[in-house]
Amino acid sequence: MFKSAISTAAPLQRRTLLCSRTVVIASPLCRRSFMTNGIRRNALTDKSAHAASVGPHKQDLPKSSSQAPLTHPDAVSTVPTMVRGDWVLFHPVYTQEELKAVEVLHHEAKTFSDKLAAGLVKFARSLFDLASGYKHVTVPPNEKMTVQELRAAGYLLDDRAWLNRILFLESVAGVPGMVAATLRHLTSLRLMRRDSGWIHTCLEEAENERMHLMTFMTLRKPSLFFRAMVLGAQGVFYNLFFLSYIISPRTCHRFVGHLEEEAVLTYTRCIQDLEAGRIPEWTNEPAPEIAIDYWRLPPDAKLLDVMYAVRSDESTHRFVNHSLANLDPNTDVNPFALREPDMHVKGKKIAFDRAEAEKYVKESHALMEKKTDEALRSEKNAQ
């Protein structure tokens, strides 16, 4: 049944450029940032708007070569100010309603490969919790203890412990998407056939996770020991995932789906602690500039707003990877090549099954055809 949707791969991919280059066609179909020349032009030329969001201390590039941005290790200062925010791939930008629509969900493992993926995630979670010092214990009710007392008793994580966990998580989370994109890219070259939209989505995921890391890196510079741990974990994980993806891409996507379930849970708990005043160091912490650019947050956004955006991203990865695991990676079209459901779907539903994915591809094709016809009619009337 899905082959009818597969036959639409060529026109779907051909019109991807329409989403990224044409304002008229992109409007309702591509709900992502950095997609139109209009947005890109405003980011480059509207200096007053840029100044309002950047602040006075980031307006001018350093004048001497010794102070050039690339000589600084800071995640923000390495970005030339004239292209801030316009060098990333497409990614969702969420409304306030979408940010609050995320639910903690779990995919029920039924097949052997699914159970294997779920078991590996549980094992990895145990190691990860040990490495990052993470433990979640319910705060005792009606206990008149201060935050410091709760931390000392082991009921709460402090800001440093939360940041250690997040940095370690995001430094590894960007690996699977890049591995999948690399292998699918090489397969496309080797077999000289199209990829049906999978490569770009995998690259988006990898970059999105990297942007999470770049955001939280502005809050703290990890120690040499921490970086060594990340190096070792990344080296082992990359090679294991590389070999695993060659053997079973579906199991790997299921593994990532379960991994993102844990990420959604972790960020949900962090948000709960932050809103309850249990991380007072972050209560009034302003959102990093890189996060304001990336998620199009208001200039006065706080770190809590960043946490909500990151959790929504993780929910997107959860939904996408579980959906891709339900497809045939050799023949099926990626249903998210042109658009993704909003967070009211991705945040409350664990995945598309194969039939739903086919229907979604057909709807995308119909919407694109409609927008193309409308644009052509508008152009004809203008002439």
Secondary structure by P-SEA (a helix, b strand, c coil): caaaaaaaaaaaaaacccccccccccccccccccccaaaaaaaccaaaaaaaaccccccccccccccccccccccccccccccccccccbbbbbcccccccccbbbbbbccaaaaaaaaaaaaaaaaaaaaabbbbbcccccccccaaaaaaacccccaaaaaaaaaaaaaacccaaaaaaaaaaaaaaaaccccccaaaaaaaaaaaaaaaaaaacccccccaaaaaaaaaaaaaaaaaaaaaaaacaaaaaaaaaaaaaaaaaaaaaaaaaaaaccccccccccccaaaaaaacccccccaaaaaaaaaaaaaaaaaaaaaaaaccccccccccccccccaaaaaccccccaaaaaaaaaaaaaaaaaaaaaaaaaaaaac
